[in-house]
Structures are given as structure tokens and as C-alpha cells.
Amino acid sequence: MTYTPAPLPAEGFVRLPSIIAVLGISKNTFLNGVKAGKYPKGTLLTARCRVWPVADIRALLESLSGGANG
């Protein structure tokens, strides 16, 4: 059985599996991008749980697509 994350919610926070599914990249690629400052850092909820605001991920998607809306 494979895990299929739901699409991004309208607001709130998302965890890493949802982000990499939407971006279509690997976990390591995303985390290396975070270290390089290419992607947002997110916020630690606990020592092992990091979340990202949906608004930040939507802004990232828009910037990666060139911001073109038609």
C-alpha cells in the first residue's frame, strides 16, 4: 500500500510528504533546497516535526511556474 497525500488545503500547514508530492521532487532535493535558501524553512512543531504554511508553498509553486497566470 502506498501513501498518497491529499492536495494542498485552502489554508493552514502541510508536512513534507504533501509538499514533495505537489512539487514532484524527492525529499532530499527539497531539504537541500531549504538549506540553500531556495525553498522556505518551515516551522518546527516538535523536535522531529516540521510544517510549512500553505501560503508559502503556494507562493513557491507560483514562483517556480514563472508567476504566469494566463
CHARMM-style PDB file with segment names, atoms N, HN, CA, C and O in Angstrom:
ATOM      1  N   MET     1       0.846  -1.175   0.000  1.00  0.00      PROA
ATOM      2  CA  MET     1       0.000   0.000   0.000  1.00  0.00      PROA
ATOM      3  C   MET     1       0.893   1.240   0.000  1.00  0.00      PROA
ATOM      4  O   MET     1       1.861   1.314   0.757  1.00  0.00      PROA
ATOM      5  N   THR     2       0.566   2.208  -0.848  1.00  0.00      PROA
ATOM      6  HN  THR     2      -0.220   2.148  -1.463  1.00  0.00      PROA
ATOM      7  CA  THR     2       1.348   3.440  -0.916  1.00  0.00      PROA
ATOM      8  C   THR     2       0.554   4.593  -0.339  1.00  0.00      PROA
ATOM      9  O   THR     2      -0.677   4.603  -0.358  1.00  0.00      PROA
ATOM     10  N   TYR     3       1.283   5.552   0.168  1.00  0.00      PROA
ATOM     11  HN  TYR     3       2.283   5.544   0.184  1.00  0.00      PROA
ATOM     12  CA  TYR     3       0.677   6.739   0.763  1.00  0.00      PROA
ATOM     13  C   TYR     3       0.502   7.791  -0.319  1.00  0.00      PROA
ATOM     14  O   TYR     3       1.470   8.160  -0.983  1.00  0.00      PROA
ATOM     15  N   THR     4      -0.714   8.277  -0.505  1.00  0.00      PROA
ATOM     16  HN  THR     4      -1.500   7.978   0.035  1.00  0.00      PROA
ATOM     17  CA  THR     4      -0.984   9.337  -1.462  1.00  0.00      PROA
ATOM     18  C   THR     4      -1.529  10.535  -0.704  1.00  0.00      PROA
ATOM     19  O   THR     4      -2.673  10.512  -0.252  1.00  0.00      PROA
ATOM     20  N   PRO     5      -0.716  11.592  -0.559  1.00  0.00      PROA
ATOM     21  CA  PRO     5      -1.188  12.760   0.182  1.00  0.00      PROA
ATOM     22  C   PRO     5      -2.288  13.495  -0.577  1.00  0.00      PROA
ATOM     23  O   PRO     5      -2.342  13.467  -1.807  1.00  0.00      PROA
ATOM     24  N   ALA     6      -3.144  14.139   0.167  1.00  0.00      PROA
ATOM     25  HN  ALA     6      -3.100  14.161   1.165  1.00  0.00      PROA
ATOM     26  CA  ALA     6      -4.215  14.935  -0.424  1.00  0.00      PROA
ATOM     27  C   ALA     6      -3.628  16.206  -1.027  1.00  0.00      PROA
ATOM     28  O   ALA     6      -2.528  16.616  -0.658  1.00  0.00      PROA
ATOM     29  N   PRO     7      -4.358  16.835  -1.957  1.00  0.00      PROA
ATOM     30  CA  PRO     7      -3.891  18.123  -2.475  1.00  0.00      PROA
ATOM     31  C   PRO     7      -3.767  19.146  -1.342  1.00  0.00      PROA
ATOM     32  O   PRO     7      -4.254  18.926  -0.233  1.00  0.00      PROA
ATOM     33  N   LEU     8      -3.116  20.248  -1.639  1.00  0.00      PROA
ATOM     34  HN  LEU     8      -2.721  20.427  -2.540  1.00  0.00      PROA
ATOM     35  CA  LEU     8      -2.923  21.281  -0.617  1.00  0.00      PROA
ATOM     36  C   LEU     8      -4.264  21.796  -0.103  1.00  0.00      PROA
ATOM     37  O   LEU     8      -5.174  22.049  -0.893  1.00  0.00      PROA
ATOM     38  N   PRO     9      -4.393  21.954   1.208  1.00  0.00      PROA
ATOM     39  CA  PRO     9      -5.619  22.541   1.753  1.00  0.00      PROA
ATOM     40  C   PRO     9      -5.697  24.031   1.422  1.00  0.00      PROA
ATOM     41  O   PRO     9      -4.713  24.624   0.979  1.00  0.00      PROA
ATOM     42  N   ALA    10      -6.843  24.622   1.634  1.00  0.00      PROA
ATOM     43  HN  ALA    10      -7.642  24.140   1.995  1.00  0.00      PROA
ATOM     44  CA  ALA    10      -7.032  26.045   1.334  1.00  0.00      PROA
ATOM     45  C   ALA    10      -6.166  26.924   2.228  1.00  0.00      PROA
ATOM     46  O   ALA    10      -5.664  27.957   1.784  1.00  0.00      PROA
ATOM     47  N   GLU    11      -5.990  26.528   3.467  1.00  0.00      PROA
ATOM     48  HN  GLU    11      -6.398  25.689   3.828  1.00  0.00      PROA
ATOM     49  CA  GLU    11      -5.159  27.290   4.409  1.00  0.00      PROA
ATOM     50  C   GLU    11      -4.629  26.344   5.465  1.00  0.00      PROA
ATOM     51  O   GLU    11      -5.030  25.182   5.528  1.00  0.00      PROA
ATOM     52  N   GLY    12      -3.730  26.841   6.290  1.00  0.00      PROA
ATOM     53  HN  GLY    12      -3.404  27.785   6.239  1.00  0.00      PROA
ATOM     54  CA  GLY    12      -3.168  26.024   7.358  1.00  0.00      PROA
ATOM     55  C   GLY    12      -1.729  25.654   7.070  1.00  0.00      PROA
ATOM     56  O   GLY    12      -0.976  26.428   6.479  1.00  0.00      PROA
ATOM     57  N   PHE    13      -1.356  24.447   7.500  1.00  0.00      PROA
ATOM     58  HN  PHE    13      -1.967  23.818   7.980  1.00  0.00      PROA
ATOM     59  CA  PHE    13       0.017  23.982   7.386  1.00  0.00      PROA
ATOM     60  C   PHE    13       0.048  22.614   6.727  1.00  0.00      PROA
ATOM     61  O   PHE    13      -0.917  21.853   6.806  1.00  0.00      PROA
ATOM     62  N   VAL    14       1.164  22.307   6.074  1.00  0.00      PROA
ATOM     63  HN  VAL    14       1.947  22.925   6.010  1.00  0.00      PROA
ATOM     64  CA  VAL    14       1.353  20.993   5.471  1.00  0.00      PROA
ATOM     65  C   VAL    14       2.711  20.444   5.883  1.00  0.00      PROA
ATOM     66  O   VAL    14       3.628  21.190   6.226  1.00  0.00      PROA
ATOM     67  N   ARG    15       2.814  19.122   5.840  1.00  0.00      PROA
ATOM     68  HN  ARG    15       2.069  18.515   5.561  1.00  0.00      PROA
ATOM     69  CA  ARG    15       4.071  18.460   6.176  1.00  0.00      PROA
ATOM     70  C   ARG    15       4.785  18.048   4.896  1.00  0.00      PROA
ATOM     71  O   ARG    15       4.244  18.172   3.798  1.00  0.00      PROA
ATOM     72  N   LEU    16       5.982  17.568   5.054  1.00  0.00      PROA
ATOM     73  HN  LEU    16       6.422  17.468   5.946  1.00  0.00      PROA
ATOM     74  CA  LEU    16       6.879  17.279   3.941  1.00  0.00      PROA
ATOM     75  C   LEU    16       6.301  16.330   2.885  1.00  0.00      PROA
ATOM     76  O   LEU    16       6.447  16.624   1.698  1.00  0.00      PROA
ATOM     77  N   PRO    17       5.658  15.216   3.237  1.00  0.00      PROA
ATOM     78  CA  PRO    17       5.143  14.322   2.189  1.00  0.00      PROA
ATOM     79  C   PRO    17       4.180  15.011   1.219  1.00  0.00      PROA
ATOM     80  O   PRO    17       4.198  14.728   0.021  1.00  0.00      PROA
ATOM     81  N   SER    18       3.351  15.900   1.724  1.00  0.00      PROA
ATOM     82  HN  SER    18       3.336  16.130   2.698  1.00  0.00      PROA
ATOM     83  CA  SER    18       2.423  16.626   0.852  1.00  0.00      PROA
ATOM     84  C   SER    18       3.163  17.583  -0.072  1.00  0.00      PROA
ATOM     85  O   SER    18       2.797  17.738  -1.237  1.00  0.00      PROA
ATOM     86  N   ILE    19       4.197  18.218   0.446  1.00  0.00      PROA
ATOM     87  HN  ILE    19       4.494  18.092   1.393  1.00  0.00      PROA
ATOM     88  CA  ILE    19       4.948  19.197  -0.345  1.00  0.00      PROA
ATOM     89  C   ILE    19       5.692  18.524  -1.482  1.00  0.00      PROA
ATOM     90  O   ILE    19       5.628  18.980  -2.623  1.00  0.00      PROA
ATOM     91  N   ILE    20       6.400  17.440  -1.181  1.00  0.00      PROA
ATOM     92  HN  ILE    20       6.453  17.069  -0.254  1.00  0.00      PROA
ATOM     93  CA  ILE    20       7.178  16.800  -2.238  1.00  0.00      PROA
ATOM     94  C   ILE    20       6.271  16.149  -3.281  1.00  0.00      PROA
ATOM     95  O   ILE    20       6.657  16.029  -4.444  1.00  0.00      PROA
ATOM     96  N   ALA    21       5.069  15.727  -2.878  1.00  0.00      PROA
ATOM     97  HN  ALA    21       4.756  15.824  -1.933  1.00  0.00      PROA
ATOM     98  CA  ALA    21       4.124  15.177  -3.848  1.00  0.00      PROA
ATOM     99  C   ALA    21       3.650  16.259  -4.809  1.00  0.00      PROA
ATOM    100  O   ALA    21       3.539  16.020  -6.011  1.00  0.00      PROA
ATOM    101  N   VAL    22       3.371  17.444  -4.284  1.00  0.00      PROA
ATOM    102  HN  VAL    22       3.462  17.638  -3.307  1.00  0.00      PROA
ATOM    103  CA  VAL    22       2.897  18.553  -5.120  1.00  0.00      PROA
ATOM    104  C   VAL    22       4.012  19.054  -6.033  1.00  0.00      PROA
ATOM    105  O   VAL    22       3.776  19.357  -7.202  1.00  0.00      PROA
ATOM    106  N   LEU    23       5.231  19.138  -5.494  1.00  0.00      PROA
ATOM    107  HN  LEU    23       5.423  18.892  -4.544  1.00  0.00      PROA
ATOM    108  CA  LEU    23       6.353  19.638  -6.283  1.00  0.00      PROA
ATOM    109  C   LEU    23       6.901  18.594  -7.243  1.00  0.00      PROA
ATOM    110  O   LEU    23       7.509  18.944  -8.254  1.00  0.00      PROA
ATOM    111  N   GLY    24       6.694  17.317  -6.940  1.00  0.00      PROA
ATOM    112  HN  GLY    24       6.200  17.033  -6.118  1.00  0.00      PROA
ATOM    113  CA  GLY    24       7.206  16.252  -7.795  1.00  0.00      PROA
ATOM    114  C   GLY    24       8.710  16.068  -7.683  1.00  0.00      PROA
ATOM    115  O   GLY    24       9.371  15.706  -8.656  1.00  0.00      PROA
ATOM    116  N   ILE    25       9.253  16.319  -6.490  1.00  0.00      PROA
ATOM    117  HN  ILE    25       8.716  16.614  -5.699  1.00  0.00      PROA
ATOM    118  CA  ILE    25      10.685  16.156  -6.254  1.00  0.00      PROA
ATOM    119  C   ILE    25      10.893  15.239  -5.059  1.00  0.00      PROA
ATOM    120  O   ILE    25       9.950  14.926  -4.333  1.00  0.00      PROA
ATOM    121  N   SER    26      12.133  14.811  -4.861  1.00  0.00      PROA
ATOM    122  HN  SER    26      12.900  15.066  -5.451  1.00  0.00      PROA
ATOM    123  CA  SER    26      12.429  13.925  -3.736  1.00  0.00      PROA
ATOM    124  C   SER    26      12.566  14.711  -2.436  1.00  0.00      PROA
ATOM    125  O   SER    26      12.718  15.933  -2.432  1.00  0.00      PROA
ATOM    126  N   LYS    27      12.507  13.975  -1.346  1.00  0.00      PROA
ATOM    127  HN  LYS    27      12.384  12.983  -1.349  1.00  0.00      PROA
ATOM    128  CA  LYS    27      12.682  14.572  -0.019  1.00  0.00      PROA
ATOM    129  C   LYS    27      14.043  15.250   0.082  1.00  0.00      PROA
ATOM    130  O   LYS    27      14.144  16.377   0.568  1.00  0.00      PROA
ATOM    131  N   ASN    28      15.096  14.562  -0.379  1.00  0.00      PROA
ATOM    132  HN  ASN    28      15.014  13.647  -0.774  1.00  0.00      PROA
ATOM    133  CA  ASN    28      16.442  15.127  -0.288  1.00  0.00      PROA
ATOM    134  C   ASN    28      16.593  16.382  -1.135  1.00  0.00      PROA
ATOM    135  O   ASN    28      17.251  17.335  -0.717  1.00  0.00      PROA
ATOM    136  N   THR    29      15.995  16.393  -2.318  1.00  0.00      PROA
ATOM    137  HN  THR    29      15.461  15.619  -2.658  1.00  0.00      PROA
ATOM    138  CA  THR    29      16.060  17.580  -3.171  1.00  0.00      PROA
ATOM    139  C   THR    29      15.408  18.767  -2.477  1.00  0.00      PROA
ATOM    140  O   THR    29      15.947  19.874  -2.490  1.00  0.00      PROA
ATOM    141  N   PHE    30      14.247  18.536  -1.870  1.00  0.00      PROA
ATOM    142  HN  PHE    30      13.809  17.637  -1.859  1.00  0.00      PROA
ATOM    143  CA  PHE    30      13.565  19.626  -1.174  1.00  0.00      PROA
ATOM    144  C   PHE    30      14.382  20.111   0.018  1.00  0.00      PROA
ATOM    145  O   PHE    30      14.569  21.315   0.193  1.00  0.00      PROA
ATOM    146  N   LEU    31      14.869  19.182   0.838  1.00  0.00      PROA
ATOM    147  HN  LEU    31      14.717  18.204   0.696  1.00  0.00      PROA
ATOM    148  CA  LEU    31      15.619  19.579   2.035  1.00  0.00      PROA
ATOM    149  C   LEU    31      16.934  20.268   1.675  1.00  0.00      PROA
ATOM    150  O   LEU    31      17.361  21.183   2.379  1.00  0.00      PROA
ATOM    151  N   ASN    32      17.577  19.840   0.592  1.00  0.00      PROA
ATOM    152  HN  ASN    32      17.230  19.097   0.021  1.00  0.00      PROA
ATOM    153  CA  ASN    32      18.781  20.544   0.132  1.00  0.00      PROA
ATOM    154  C   ASN    32      18.431  21.949  -0.344  1.00  0.00      PROA
ATOM    155  O   ASN    32      19.208  22.883  -0.146  1.00  0.00      PROA
ATOM    156  N   GLY    33      17.265  22.105  -0.971  1.00  0.00      PROA
ATOM    157  HN  GLY    33      16.633  21.346  -1.132  1.00  0.00      PROA
ATOM    158  CA  GLY    33      16.801  23.426  -1.386  1.00  0.00      PROA
ATOM    159  C   GLY    33      16.503  24.327  -0.201  1.00  0.00      PROA
ATOM    160  O   GLY    33      16.735  25.535  -0.262  1.00  0.00      PROA
ATOM    161  N   VAL    34      15.990  23.745   0.878  1.00  0.00      PROA
ATOM    162  HN  VAL    34      15.802  22.765   0.928  1.00  0.00      PROA
ATOM    163  CA  VAL    34      15.746  24.510   2.107  1.00  0.00      PROA
ATOM    164  C   VAL    34      17.079  25.009   2.663  1.00  0.00      PROA
ATOM    165  O   VAL    34      17.204  26.176   3.036  1.00  0.00      PROA
ATOM    166  N   LYS    35      18.074  24.118   2.717  1.00  0.00      PROA
ATOM    167  HN  LYS    35      17.972  23.170   2.415  1.00  0.00      PROA
ATOM    168  CA  LYS    35      19.398  24.503   3.226  1.00  0.00      PROA
ATOM    169  C   LYS    35      20.027  25.597   2.376  1.00  0.00      PROA
ATOM    170  O   LYS    35      20.707  26.482   2.895  1.00  0.00      PROA
ATOM    171  N   ALA    36      19.798  25.532   1.063  1.00  0.00      PROA
ATOM    172  HN  ALA    36      19.246  24.812   0.642  1.00  0.00      PROA
ATOM    173  CA  ALA    36      20.383  26.511   0.142  1.00  0.00      PROA
ATOM    174  C   ALA    36      19.598  27.815   0.101  1.00  0.00      PROA
ATOM    175  O   ALA    36      20.048  28.786  -0.508  1.00  0.00      PROA
ATOM    176  N   GLY    37      18.425  27.850   0.743  1.00  0.00      PROA
ATOM    177  HN  GLY    37      18.060  27.062   1.238  1.00  0.00      PROA
ATOM    178  CA  GLY    37      17.609  29.055   0.741  1.00  0.00      PROA
ATOM    179  C   GLY    37      16.685  29.161  -0.462  1.00  0.00      PROA
ATOM    180  O   GLY    37      16.050  30.197  -0.663  1.00  0.00      PROA
ATOM    181  N   LYS    38      16.601  28.110  -1.262  1.00  0.00      PROA
ATOM    182  HN  LYS    38      17.117  27.269  -1.099  1.00  0.00      PROA
ATOM    183  CA  LYS    38      15.736  28.099  -2.448  1.00  0.00      PROA
ATOM    184  C   LYS    38      14.268  27.884  -2.070  1.00  0.00      PROA
ATOM    185  O   LYS    38      13.368  28.403  -2.729  1.00  0.00      PROA
ATOM    186  N   TYR    39      14.038  27.117  -1.004  1.00  0.00      PROA
ATOM    187  HN  TYR    39      14.770  26.695  -0.468  1.00  0.00      PROA
ATOM    188  CA  TYR    39      12.694  26.801  -0.534  1.00  0.00      PROA
ATOM    189  C   TYR    39      12.524  27.316   0.895  1.00  0.00      PROA
ATOM    190  O   TYR    39      13.514  27.489   1.605  1.00  0.00      PROA
ATOM    191  N   PRO    40      11.277  27.567   1.331  1.00  0.00      PROA
ATOM    192  CA  PRO    40      11.053  28.081   2.695  1.00  0.00      PROA
ATOM    193  C   PRO    40      11.468  27.068   3.763  1.00  0.00      PROA
ATOM    194  O   PRO    40      11.435  25.858   3.538  1.00  0.00      PROA
ATOM    195  N   LYS    41      11.860  27.588   4.927  1.00  0.00      PROA
ATOM    196  HN  LYS    41      11.886  28.571   5.109  1.00  0.00      PROA
ATOM    197  CA  LYS    41      12.346  26.749   6.026  1.00  0.00      PROA
ATOM    198  C   LYS    41      11.248  26.008   6.769  1.00  0.00      PROA
ATOM    199  O   LYS    41      11.477  24.898   7.250  1.00  0.00      PROA
ATOM    200  N   GLY    42      10.088  26.578   6.874  1.00  0.00      PROA
ATOM    201  HN  GLY    42       9.901  27.480   6.483  1.00  0.00      PROA
ATOM    202  CA  GLY    42       9.042  25.955   7.668  1.00  0.00      PROA
ATOM    203  C   GLY    42       9.233  26.250   9.146  1.00  0.00      PROA
ATOM    204  O   GLY    42      10.098  27.037   9.530  1.00  0.00      PROA
ATOM    205  N   THR    43       8.410  25.606   9.973  1.00  0.00      PROA
ATOM    206  HN  THR    43       7.707  24.966   9.661  1.00  0.00      PROA
ATOM    207  CA  THR    43       8.411  25.829  11.416  1.00  0.00      PROA
ATOM    208  C   THR    43       8.426  24.490  12.132  1.00  0.00      PROA
ATOM    209  O   THR    43       7.692  23.574  11.759  1.00  0.00      PROA
ATOM    210  N   LEU    44       9.249  24.371  13.150  1.00  0.00      PROA
ATOM    211  HN  LEU    44       9.845  25.114  13.453  1.00  0.00      PROA
ATOM    212  CA  LEU    44       9.270  23.146  13.946  1.00  0.00      PROA
ATOM    213  C   LEU    44       8.110  23.141  14.935  1.00  0.00      PROA
ATOM    214  O   LEU    44       7.948  24.075  15.721  1.00  0.00      PROA
ATOM    215  N   LEU    45       7.303  22.079  14.890  1.00  0.00      PROA
ATOM    216  HN  LEU    45       7.434  21.320  14.252  1.00  0.00      PROA
ATOM    217  CA  LEU    45       6.259  21.892  15.902  1.00  0.00      PROA
ATOM    218  C   LEU    45       6.835  21.164  17.104  1.00  0.00      PROA
ATOM    219  O   LEU    45       6.569  21.518  18.253  1.00  0.00      PROA
ATOM    220  N   THR    46       7.625  20.143  16.820  1.00  0.00      PROA
ATOM    221  HN  THR    46       7.841  19.854  15.888  1.00  0.00      PROA
ATOM    222  CA  THR    46       8.351  19.395  17.846  1.00  0.00      PROA
ATOM    223  C   THR    46       9.767  19.205  17.319  1.00  0.00      PROA
ATOM    224  O   THR    46      10.103  19.704  16.245  1.00  0.00      PROA
ATOM    225  N   ALA    47      10.587  18.495  18.058  1.00  0.00      PROA
ATOM    226  HN  ALA    47      10.314  18.090  18.930  1.00  0.00      PROA
ATOM    227  CA  ALA    47      11.970  18.279  17.628  1.00  0.00      PROA
ATOM    228  C   ALA    47      12.054  17.533  16.300  1.00  0.00      PROA
ATOM    229  O   ALA    47      13.048  17.660  15.584  1.00  0.00      PROA
ATOM    230  N   ARG    48      11.019  16.753  15.961  1.00  0.00      PROA
ATOM    231  HN  ARG    48      10.212  16.650  16.542  1.00  0.00      PROA
ATOM    232  CA  ARG    48      11.060  15.945  14.745  1.00  0.00      PROA
ATOM    233  C   ARG    48       9.936  16.240  13.767  1.00  0.00      PROA
ATOM    234  O   ARG    48       9.783  15.511  12.788  1.00  0.00      PROA
ATOM    235  N   CYS    49       9.161  17.260  13.990  1.00  0.00      PROA
ATOM    236  HN  CYS    49       9.286  17.852  14.785  1.00  0.00      PROA
ATOM    237  CA  CYS    49       8.011  17.551  13.128  1.00  0.00      PROA
ATOM    238  C   CYS    49       8.062  18.992  12.635  1.00  0.00      PROA
ATOM    239  O   CYS    49       7.887  19.933  13.408  1.00  0.00      PROA
ATOM    240  N   ARG    50       8.304  19.147  11.333  1.00  0.00      PROA
ATOM    241  HN  ARG    50       8.446  18.382  10.705  1.00  0.00      PROA
ATOM    242  CA  ARG    50       8.355  20.474  10.725  1.00  0.00      PROA
ATOM    243  C   ARG    50       7.148  20.629   9.801  1.00  0.00      PROA
ATOM    244  O   ARG    50       6.771  19.690   9.100  1.00  0.00      PROA
ATOM    245  N   VAL    51       6.552  21.809   9.805  1.00  0.00      PROA
ATOM    246  HN  VAL    51       6.858  22.572  10.374  1.00  0.00      PROA
ATOM    247  CA  VAL    51       5.413  22.113   8.937  1.00  0.00      PROA
ATOM    248  C   VAL    51       5.700  23.402   8.170  1.00  0.00      PROA
ATOM    249  O   VAL    51       6.529  24.217   8.573  1.00  0.00      PROA
ATOM    250  N   TRP    52       4.992  23.560   7.058  1.00  0.00      PROA
ATOM    251  HN  TRP    52       4.318  22.898   6.731  1.00  0.00      PROA
ATOM    252  CA  TRP    52       5.132  24.748   6.220  1.00  0.00      PROA
ATOM    253  C   TRP    52       3.755  25.361   6.017  1.00  0.00      PROA
ATOM    254  O   TRP    52       2.788  24.635   5.784  1.00  0.00      PROA
ATOM    255  N   PRO    53       3.646  26.690   6.100  1.00  0.00      PROA
ATOM    256  CA  PRO    53       2.364  27.333   5.806  1.00  0.00      PROA
ATOM    257  C   PRO    53       1.980  27.085   4.345  1.00  0.00      PROA
ATOM    258  O   PRO    53       2.819  27.190   3.450  1.00  0.00      PROA
ATOM    259  N   VAL    54       0.727  26.762   4.117  1.00  0.00      PROA
ATOM    260  HN  VAL    54       0.046  26.677   4.844  1.00  0.00      PROA
ATOM    261  CA  VAL    54       0.251  26.517   2.755  1.00  0.00      PROA
ATOM    262  C   VAL    54       0.504  27.740   1.876  1.00  0.00      PROA
ATOM    263  O   VAL    54       0.835  27.599   0.699  1.00  0.00      PROA
ATOM    264  N   ALA    55       0.351  28.928   2.436  1.00  0.00      PROA
ATOM    265  HN  ALA    55       0.082  29.043   3.393  1.00  0.00      PROA
ATOM    266  CA  ALA    55       0.578  30.150   1.657  1.00  0.00      PROA
ATOM    267  C   ALA    55       2.013  30.207   1.130  1.00  0.00      PROA
ATOM    268  O   ALA    55       2.238  30.647   0.003  1.00  0.00      PROA
ATOM    269  N   ASP    56       2.985  29.768   1.936  1.00  0.00      PROA
ATOM    270  HN  ASP    56       2.802  29.411   2.852  1.00  0.00      PROA
ATOM    271  CA  ASP    56       4.381  29.746   1.492  1.00  0.00      PROA
ATOM    272  C   ASP    56       4.581  28.759   0.348  1.00  0.00      PROA
ATOM    273  O   ASP    56       5.316  29.048  -0.596  1.00  0.00      PROA
ATOM    274  N   ILE    57       3.937  27.604   0.423  1.00  0.00      PROA
ATOM    275  HN  ILE    57       3.339  27.370   1.190  1.00  0.00      PROA
ATOM    276  CA  ILE    57       4.081  26.586  -0.621  1.00  0.00      PROA
ATOM    277  C   ILE    57       3.387  27.039  -1.902  1.00  0.00      PROA
ATOM    278  O   ILE    57       3.894  26.807  -2.999  1.00  0.00      PROA
ATOM    279  N   ARG    58       2.232  27.683  -1.767  1.00  0.00      PROA
ATOM    280  HN  ARG    58       1.820  27.872  -0.876  1.00  0.00      PROA
ATOM    281  CA  ARG    58       1.559  28.213  -2.964  1.00  0.00      PROA
ATOM    282  C   ARG    58       2.409  29.299  -3.628  1.00  0.00      PROA
ATOM    283  O   ARG    58       2.493  29.353  -4.855  1.00  0.00      PROA
ATOM    284  N   ALA    59       3.034  30.156  -2.835  1.00  0.00      PROA
ATOM    285  HN  ALA    59       2.967  30.112  -1.839  1.00  0.00      PROA
ATOM    286  CA  ALA    59       3.921  31.188  -3.383  1.00  0.00      PROA
ATOM    287  C   ALA    59       5.126  30.543  -4.067  1.00  0.00      PROA
ATOM    288  O   ALA    59       5.569  31.013  -5.115  1.00  0.00      PROA
ATOM    289  N   LEU    60       5.651  29.482  -3.488  1.00  0.00      PROA
ATOM    290  HN  LEU    60       5.292  29.100  -2.636  1.00  0.00      PROA
ATOM    291  CA  LEU    60       6.762  28.755  -4.096  1.00  0.00      PROA
ATOM    292  C   LEU    60       6.343  28.167  -5.435  1.00  0.00      PROA
ATOM    293  O   LEU    60       7.073  28.284  -6.419  1.00  0.00      PROA
ATOM    294  N   LEU    61       5.178  27.539  -5.479  1.00  0.00      PROA
ATOM    295  HN  LEU    61       4.585  27.445  -4.680  1.00  0.00      PROA
ATOM    296  CA  LEU    61       4.686  26.967  -6.735  1.00  0.00      PROA
ATOM    297  C   LEU    61       4.527  28.040  -7.806  1.00  0.00      PROA
ATOM    298  O   LEU    61       4.867  27.825  -8.970  1.00  0.00      PROA
ATOM    299  N   GLU    62       4.008  29.192  -7.404  1.00  0.00      PROA
ATOM    300  HN  GLU    62       3.732  29.367  -6.459  1.00  0.00      PROA
ATOM    301  CA  GLU    62       3.831  30.287  -8.357  1.00  0.00      PROA
ATOM    302  C   GLU    62       5.178  30.793  -8.870  1.00  0.00      PROA
ATOM    303  O   GLU    62       5.325  31.070 -10.060  1.00  0.00      PROA
ATOM    304  N   SER    63       6.153  30.915  -7.984  1.00  0.00      PROA
ATOM    305  HN  SER    63       6.034  30.690  -7.016  1.00  0.00      PROA
ATOM    306  CA  SER    63       7.469  31.402  -8.414  1.00  0.00      PROA
ATOM    307  C   SER    63       8.165  30.387  -9.315  1.00  0.00      PROA
ATOM    308  O   SER    63       8.871  30.773 -10.246  1.00  0.00      PROA
ATOM    309  N   LEU    64       7.974  29.096  -9.050  1.00  0.00      PROA
ATOM    310  HN  LEU    64       7.400  28.783  -8.293  1.00  0.00      PROA
ATOM    311  CA  LEU    64       8.589  28.065  -9.886  1.00  0.00      PROA
ATOM    312  C   LEU    64       7.947  27.991 -11.263  1.00  0.00      PROA
ATOM    313  O   LEU    64       8.603  27.638 -12.243  1.00  0.00      PROA
ATOM    314  N   SER    65       6.660  28.327 -11.334  1.00  0.00      PROA
ATOM    315  HN  SER    65       6.127  28.614 -10.538  1.00  0.00      PROA
ATOM    316  CA  SER    65       5.974  28.297 -12.630  1.00  0.00      PROA
ATOM    317  C   SER    65       6.151  29.608 -13.385  1.00  0.00      PROA
ATOM    318  O   SER    65       5.584  29.779 -14.464  1.00  0.00      PROA
ATOM    319  N   GLY    66       6.912  30.516 -12.844  1.00  0.00      PROA
ATOM    320  HN  GLY    66       7.372  30.377 -11.967  1.00  0.00      PROA
ATOM    321  CA  GLY    66       7.168  31.787 -13.510  1.00  0.00      PROA
ATOM    322  C   GLY    66       6.140  32.849 -13.201  1.00  0.00      PROA
ATOM    323  O   GLY    66       6.218  33.960 -13.725  1.00  0.00      PROA
ATOM    324  N   GLY    67       5.175  32.526 -12.355  1.00  0.00      PROA
ATOM    325  HN  GLY    67       5.111  31.624 -11.929  1.00  0.00      PROA
ATOM    326  CA  GLY    67       4.163  33.503 -11.978  1.00  0.00      PROA
ATOM    327  C   GLY    67       3.158  33.795 -13.077  1.00  0.00      PROA
ATOM    328  O   GLY    67       2.364  34.729 -12.964  1.00  0.00      PROA
ATOM    329  N   ALA    68       3.186  32.993 -14.151  1.00  0.00      PROA
ATOM    330  HN  ALA    68       3.831  32.234 -14.243  1.00  0.00      PROA
ATOM    331  CA  ALA    68       2.271  33.235 -15.274  1.00  0.00      PROA
ATOM    332  C   ALA    68       0.901  32.655 -14.960  1.00  0.00      PROA
ATOM    333  O   ALA    68       0.774  31.469 -14.657  1.00  0.00      PROA
ATOM    334  N   ASN    69      -0.109  33.489 -15.034  1.00  0.00      PROA
ATOM    335  HN  ASN    69      -0.005  34.453 -15.280  1.00  0.00      PROA
ATOM    336  CA  ASN    69      -1.484  33.044 -14.814  1.00  0.00      PROA
ATOM    337  C   ASN    69      -2.337  33.182 -16.063  1.00  0.00      PROA
ATOM    338  O   ASN    69      -3.564  33.216 -15.968  1.00  0.00      PROA
ATOM    339  N   GLY    70      -1.720  33.263 -17.217  1.00  0.00      PROA
ATOM    340  HN  GLY    70      -0.724  33.236 -17.294  1.00  0.00      PROA
ATOM    341  CA  GLY    70      -2.508  33.315 -18.440  1.00  0.00      PROA
ATOM    342  C   GLY    70      -2.429  34.591 -19.073  1.00  0.00      PROA
ATOM    343  OT1 GLY    70      -3.040  34.799 -20.121  1.00  0.00      PROA
TER     344      GLY     70
END
